C-alpha cells in the first residue's frame, strides 16, 4: 500500500489522544503486541537487574513488560507527557503491587534524572516525532556507557489483502493517510536506520514481525483495525480523508470479517519493527 505522502509535518501531533477509550484500546493492542515486544527486548539484550527508562509509557504496558524482564533486582521508570496516562499507569502498577516500577509526567527528551539507565526503551513513540533522530540523541544522554536504546515501531507499507478485502484495504489506507496528515510517520521500517545514525548511534540491529492470516484467525486483527479507525475518525474528517458515513464504525469490523470469509482471503497486517543499538 503506497503512502499518500512521504513527508512529515514540522511539528508532529499525537492524533490518538489519551481518552479513557483510547487507553483501553491501547491495553487491548498491548496484549496482541506483548509477545513481539518481549522478543525484541530479549534479543536486544534486556536482562534481569537492569535499570530501564520507558519513554512514552502510556498506560504502562511496556513498562510492566520491561519490569518483568528486569526482575526484582532491576527497576523501570515510565515517562509520558500526558497526565491521564500517568494516572492510569500508576493505578495499574498499584493494583499489581509492583515495587520496581514508577511513573513520572514529563518530556523524556528534556528531563533530568538522578541516575543513568542501562536501557532506554519505547514502543510506538518515534513515529510521532517530527525529528526522530533528535529524540534518540536526547534520550541517549540518559544512558550509561554500553547502555542499550531499543524501540518497537510500526510500518504499514505492506498492509494488503488477497484476494482483495476492499473494506479492509480502504480502512488501512484511511488510517495511514489521517496519521500522516496529522504529522506522524506510520511507515518506520525505512526510517529507523537513518534516524539512529543521524543521532550519532551505531547502526541498529533491526528485526521485523508481521501477522498474516485468514478466516477466524484474522478476527482480532480486524477488530484492532476498526478500533484504530474509531480513534482516528475525527482526524479523518478534519483532513477530508473519509466521512463518518463512509467509515460506518457500527458495522466496520463485521463488514471486514464478512468479506474475508466470502473471499477466503488472507490479510497482511502492519509490520512490527524492532531496532536497537548499544551506546
N, C-alpha and C positions, 0 to 999 in steps of 0.2 A: 504494500500500500504506500503510495507516494505521499509525501508531505505537501500540504498546501503552500508551505513556505519553509525555508530552512533558516530563517532569521529569528533572532530572539530580541525582544524589546529591550531597550537600555535598562529599564527597571522592571524586574520580574515581579509578578503579582501572584500571591498564593491564592489561586482561584477556588480551591476546595473548601476553604474556611475551617472553622472549628466548632460547628454546631454540635449539639448532642447527637443528632442523627449521623453527622459525618464521623464523629468519634466512634460511634457504634459500627459504622461501615468499615472504618479502619481496623476495628477489632476483628471483624469477620475476615477482612483481607489478610490480616496478620496470621490467622490460622492456616490460610492457604499458602502463605509465603514462608512460614516458620521453618519448614524443612530445608528450603533453599537457602535462606539467610544463614541458618545454622551450618550448613555445608560450606558456604563461602567463608564464614568466620573461622571454622576449624581449619580449612585449607590455608587460610591466610596466616594462621599461627596463633590464634587466640587460645590461651591455655589458663588453667587454674592459677590463681594468685595474682593475676594482672589487675592493675588499676585502669579502668576504662572510662572514656568520655563518650556518651551517646548524644550526638547533635541532632536537633530537630526531633526530639524524642516523642512528641505527640502524647498519646495516652499511655506510653510506657512499654509497649510490646517488645521493641528491640532491646530496651534496657533490661527487661526481665530475662530475655534470652541470653544477653551478654552476662548477666549476673549468674545465670545457671552455669555458663561455661567458666566464669571466673571463680566460682565456688566461694566457700566461707572465708577463705583467706584473701580473696580479691574484693574489689568494690567497683561499683558503677555509678557515675554521676550523669543524670539525664538533664539536658538543657533544651528549652523551647521558648520561642518568643511569645507564645500565646498563653495567657493566664489560664484560660479554660482547660487547655491541655495539661498544664502542670497540676491543676486541682484534681483532674481525673487520674493522672498518673500517681499522685500521692495517695489518693483514696484507694486505688487498686493495690499499691505496694503495702499499705497498712492492712488491707484485707488479707493479703498473702503472708503477713508477718515477716516481710523481707527486711533484714537488717543490713544488707550490703548494697542497698540501692538508695539513692537520694535524688531529689529533683530541684532544679532552680530555674526561675524565669530569667530570660535574657538572650542576647545575641552571642552565640559561642565564638563568633569571629572577632568580637570586640571585648569579651570578658577577660578577666584576670583570675587565675586560680592559684591557690597557695602552693600546690604541688603539681609537678608534671605527671603525665599519664604514660602508661605503657602502650595504649592503643586509643585511637580516635575512630569511632565507627558511626555509620549513619545509613539509613535506608530511605530512598525516595526523597533526597534532600538536594542534591546537586542540580537536578533538573529544574528546580525552582530558583536557581541563582542566575542573575544576569551575567555574572562573571564567575564561573565555577573554579577557575584557576586561582582567583583572588581568595575565594573561600578556603580552598585547600591550603594555600600559602599561610593564611591566618591561623587555620586550625593546626598546622604543623608546629606552630610556636608552642603549643601545649604538650608536645611530645618530648620525652626524654630521648637521648641518643639511642638509636636502634629500635625506637618505637614504631608501631605499625599504624598506617592510616588505611581504613577499609570502608568501602562504600558499595552498597547494593542499589542499583538504579534500573529503571525500566527502559525498554525500547519497543516501540510499536511498529517499526518499519516492516516487519514480516507478518503482521497480522493479516489473515485472509481465511477463506473457507473454500472447500472443494468437495463435491460440486458446490457452486456458489450458494451461500445463505444470504440473500440480499439485505435483509434487515440487520443481520449481524455486521456485515461489511459496512453498511451505511452508518450504523451506530458507532462503530470504531472510528470511522472517518470523521464523524461529528465530534467525537471526544478529542481526537488529536488536534483537529483544527481549532476547536474552542480553547484548548490548552495553549497552543502556540500563539494564538491571537491574544491570549491573556498574558503572554510574556514568558512562558516556560518552554522547555525543550523536552519533548516526550520521547525523543529518539536519541538515547545516550550512548549507544554502542560505539559509534564512530567519533564521539566527543571526549570520552574519558581519558584515552591515552594522551591526547594533546593537552588536556587540562592538567593532568598530573605533571607532564613535562614543563608546561608553562609555569607551574607552581614551584619549579625547582626540585621536584621529587624524582626519584628513579622511575624508569619506565615501569608501569604497573603490570603485574600478572592479572590476566582477565579470563574469566570463565562465563559461559552463557548456559542458561537453562530455559527451555520452552515447553509449555504444555501443548500437546497435540492429541486430540481425541474426538470421538463422536458419540452418538446415542445418548444414553442416560449419563454417561461419564462426563459429558460436556455441560451438564445442567448447572453445576455450581459455578462454573466459569461464566456461563451465560448470565446467571443471576448477578455475578460480580460486575459484568459489563453494564447491566441495567442499572445497578446501584451507582456506578460512576456517572452514568448519563443523568441520573436523577440529581446528583450533586452539581453537575456542570450545566444543567438546563438553564439557569439564569444567565450564565456566560454565553451559552449557545444563542439565546435570544438577544442578548446585548450586542453580540458581534454579527448577528444575522446569519448564523450558521444553520440553525433549524428552529422551528417553532414548537411550542408545546404540543400542538395538534399533530405535527409530523412525528414527534418522538413518541407520543401516546404512552406515557410511563405506565399506566394501569395495565396495559397488555403487552408491554415490550418484551419482557422475559419469556412470556408464553408464546408470543409470535416467533421469536428466535428458536425456541425449542421445537415448535411445530415444524418449522422449515428444515431444521437439522434432521428431524425424524422422517419427514416426507421425502427428502432428497438423499437420505442415508449419507449425510455429509460429515466431513471431518473439519473441525475448526482449529485454526492455528492461533493460539492466544499470544499476548505480548511476551517478549523475551525478558528474562531477568538477567542482569549483567552484574557480576561481581568484579571489582577492581581493587587491588591493594598493592602497597609499596612499603618497604621499611624506610625509616628516615635515614 
